[in-house]
Structure formats: C-alpha cells, structure tokens
Amino acid sequence: MRELILGGARSGKSALAEARAEAAPGEVVYIATAEAADDEMAARIEAHRARRPDGWRTVEAPQALSAALLEAAAPGRLVIVDCLTLWLSNRLGAGADIAADQATLLAALKDASGELVLVSNEVGQGIVPDNAMARRFRDAAGRLNQAAAAACEQVTYVVAGQPLTLKTPSA
C-alpha cells in the first residue's frame, strides 16, 4: 500500500503520516529529506526528530531519496518519506535533472516493497510566483505530486488538521 499525503504548510500532513505509522504493525523507517541550512530550519528538524518514537529508524536523505527508499522498504515495514517537496527543492538547488530524478523516484516507488507513506506540500494554490526559480519549483512540485498520486493507491489531502480522502484503493 502506498499513500500520498498532501497539504499546505502546517496543515497536519506530517502528523497524519506519523499517526498512520504508529498504528501500523511492524518496523517504521522515517526518511527525512530536510537540510538544516539555517538555525530556524535546524530547530524545525529537531522538533520533528523529538516527536518520533524511539523505536523508529531515521534515514537522512536530502538528495539520494530513491536509493534510500529502496534500501529502507521491506515487507512488514512502513516507510515514511517526509517530504517530497523538500527533496525537490534540494535537487533543484543542486542543479539536478528534475525529470530524470522524478522518473527514478517513480521507479523506486513501483519497486519498493512494504508500506509507504509519502508527505508532500501542495504549493500550486497560491499566486504565481514573481521569480523564475519559484515558478520552476511550483511547476515541478505540481508535476511530482500528480505523478506520485498516480503511483499511490491512496491519496489524502489535509486541511487544518482534517484529512480529506481524494483516492482510495480500488476493490
């Protein structure tokens, strides 16, 4: 089972992903994609770490997400990826080929065993950004979210802490 959890900033999407993992039997691996580029981001990362149960294994993968996902995924294990848009931002900043990275990630999603919960930001509902890099990020995030949603059996959108089911597994 693969689930994509989308939402805006501070919508509750990470908390929902973590609740899914706490309710699941078996081992949990948390793949974190954030990089601490400044003190404020370091504090955010530390807050996320502090709320994870001690039994969860954390893998830091700000760049090599596909490889980390394939290594972590296994039958009887739930893997959380938090989050796709931070990873995308890191890859854009590194000058990566985003289309190739997305294709590699989608292949990893297809090949990964066990349960996956992907977290991503919905960034396309605001105004058109005023600079080319922000527009490139917004467009790439929209394409990535669409592709991830298509690859997942379940898609949930979170608003104000409330999950809205967009897609459920077909019977």
Secondary structure, DSSP 4 states (H G I P E B T S, - for coil): -EEEEEE-TTSSHHHHHHHHHHHSSSEEEEEE-----SHHHHHHHHHHHHHS-TTSEEEE-SS-HHHHHHHH--TTEEEEEE-HHHHHHHHHHTT--HHHHHHHHHHHHHH--SEEEEEEE--TTSPPPSSHHHHHHHHHHHHHHHHHHHH-SEEEEEETTEEEEEE----
